[in-house]
Amino acid sequence: MRHFAVVGSGPAGFYTAEALEKAYGEGARIDILDRYPVPYGLIRFGVAPDHQSLKAVSKRYDKVAESAGVDFIGNVSVGRDVSVGELLELYDAVILATGAPHDRKLGIPGEDLAGVIGSAEFVGWYNGHPEFADLDPPLGGTHAAVVGAGNVALDCARILSKTAHEFEGSDIVGHALQALDKSAIRTITILGRRGPHQVAMTPKELGELGHLEAAVPVVELADFPPVEADEPLDPGLRKSVSILRSFADLQQNKAKTIVFDFFAKPVAIEGDGRAERIIVERTVLDDRGAARGTGETYEVPASLVVTAIGYSTSPIADVPFDGGKFVNDGGRIADRLYAVGWARRGPTGTIGTNRPDGYEVADLIASTMPPGSAGDRQGLDGLKRLLDSRGVMPTDYDDWRKIEETETANARPGSPREKYVRPSDWFAVLGR
Ligand SMILES: Cc1cc2nc3c(=O)[nH]c(=O)nc-3n(C[C@H](O)[C@H](O)[C@H](O)COP(=O)(O)OP(=O)(O)OC[C@H]3O[C@@H](n4cnc5c(N)ncnc54)[C@H](O)[C@@H]3O)c2cc1C
């Protein structure tokens, strides 16, 4: 019997477990470890609550978790409760699927002022992430800014501008819904260092902004190159640019505006003890397509600043790390140690991009220890003994289901539904 430990229960972890199970069948036991007692990583704590069809991908992962050869082991933080070296003693291979949970910093003065929040924190707040459920972002001012030109920036701007009615059918957590409903924010400025041709925003997410109940997007046509210049763009980007252009035709007749401010590089955040304004430098594109500051600056008022400029992985002791992700060669970090998903590639791509990663690494593992070959490691039994000796109480599949059942029972009748148990109550639900 082979024993595999997949560390992290987001998409990358689940696709890897699925691939290993297919490759080894009954010849392997696969343990998916997570630091939380509930799985799915960013599917649960990152993907926007009003994008339920995307979150439904977890149904596929449910099937993996329910299969006989797979166990979900929650409440175990690798690097803290057990080291990677110890896992390698207990398992034939260890696959790190720990994602990239830390916000990249802007690196400008004023970034540490109150009211400046990374998107991982903000997104975690409205999705009920245990570390950010109590964030309480400042929503009392009229102006907010989101720094970034990707889909996460769009998620943040959209969530800030939706009405309570528009959250019907979502699984936004109750505390966020109540706070957003009382929000005074009327203008949300999206700051992008480069222009419309350089956005990493996809057509579907952009298109949504044109159909909001109480908010309308605003663009400056002067920021766009001539329409003919769109022709050579990739079809997806061309579509995004054309949706952005179409925003110029919308009537400005709604209470809130989402202003696209292109060629805009934040150089400082200022305020009296808390964010009040961003100092922005106008940029132009240089020959290589990078943003170059022009020296011309202006102010954008914002008492809430959400930065959405990328993420990095958490380092784990004794695992080579390049500052953003684990150092790996095609997913292999060292003998019997692998990385998949954002921990392998950095924070790019969609949920589906993690699937080939998982399958590729499973193939790599199968090439070094062919299915059918014997192993003599202890796997989960040994891990449980080790955790027990340290007073760490892992949770299992039944515990996860119990939390989910309580969440569903907590859902308020009708919409919007608050499918949520405060993380501080997770262990109370489990009777511990
Ligand atoms: C705000 C946001 C919105 C997004 N929206 C979309 C979208 O709409 N559509 C789309 O296709 N993609 C979206 N994505 C991208 C998608 O979420 C990622 O591609 C995907 O989640 C990456 O998968 P992963 O498994 O590598 O990491 P994650 O999903 O982050 O999973 C990592 C897991 O590892 C666990 N973990 C971390 N450290 C440890 C440790 N030391 N010990 C044990 N467990 C640990 C975590 O708890 C987590 O469960 C979004 C991303 C973000 C940030």
The ligand as a Gaussian input file, in Angstrom:
#p B3LYP/6-31G(d) Opt

LIG

0 1
 C      -10.495000      36.483000      -4.632000
 C      -10.347000      35.371000      -5.630000
 C      -11.387000      35.086000      -6.490000
 C      -11.235000      34.083000      -7.437000
 N      -12.268000      33.844000      -8.275000
 C      -12.131000      32.894000      -9.230000
 C      -13.187000      32.660000     -10.140000
 O      -14.233000      33.323000     -10.097000
 N      -13.002000      31.689000     -11.092000
 C      -11.835000      30.954000     -11.178000
 O      -11.713000      30.095000     -12.046000
 N      -10.822000      31.169000     -10.300000
 C      -10.943000      32.109000      -9.340000
 N       -9.915000      32.337000      -8.482000
 C       -8.702000      31.501000      -8.587000
 C       -8.846000      30.145000      -7.847000
 O       -9.452000      30.376000      -6.610000
 C       -7.454000      29.514000      -7.703000
 O       -7.019000      29.150000      -9.008000
 C       -7.436000      28.259000      -6.854000
 O       -8.176000      28.386000      -5.663000
 C       -5.998000      27.883000      -6.491000
 O       -6.058000      26.612000      -5.912000
 P       -5.006000      26.062000      -4.855000
 O       -5.527000      24.723000      -4.476000
 O       -3.640000      26.174000      -5.405000
 O       -5.058000      27.078000      -3.609000
 P       -6.197000      27.390000      -2.538000
 O       -7.540000      27.369000      -3.136000
 O       -5.768000      28.642000      -1.868000
 O       -6.105000      26.184000      -1.482000
 C       -5.021000      26.077000      -0.586000
 C       -5.448000      25.258000       0.625000
 O       -4.295000      24.958000       1.409000
 C       -4.613000      25.103000       2.794000
 N       -3.361000      25.387000       3.484000
 C       -2.559000      26.453000       3.322000
 N       -1.462000      26.357000       4.096000
 C       -1.580000      25.195000       4.780000
 C       -0.762000      24.536000       5.728000
 N        0.414000      25.048000       6.124000
 N       -1.183000      23.356000       6.247000
 C       -2.366000      22.826000       5.842000
 N       -3.171000      23.405000       4.933000
 C       -2.796000      24.581000       4.404000
 C       -5.607000      26.249000       2.811000
 O       -6.385000      26.278000       3.990000
 C       -6.421000      25.964000       1.549000
 O       -7.523000      25.118000       1.843000
 C      -10.028000      33.335000      -7.517000
 C       -8.980000      33.623000      -6.645000
 C       -9.139000      34.633000      -5.705000
 C       -7.986000      34.952000      -4.789000

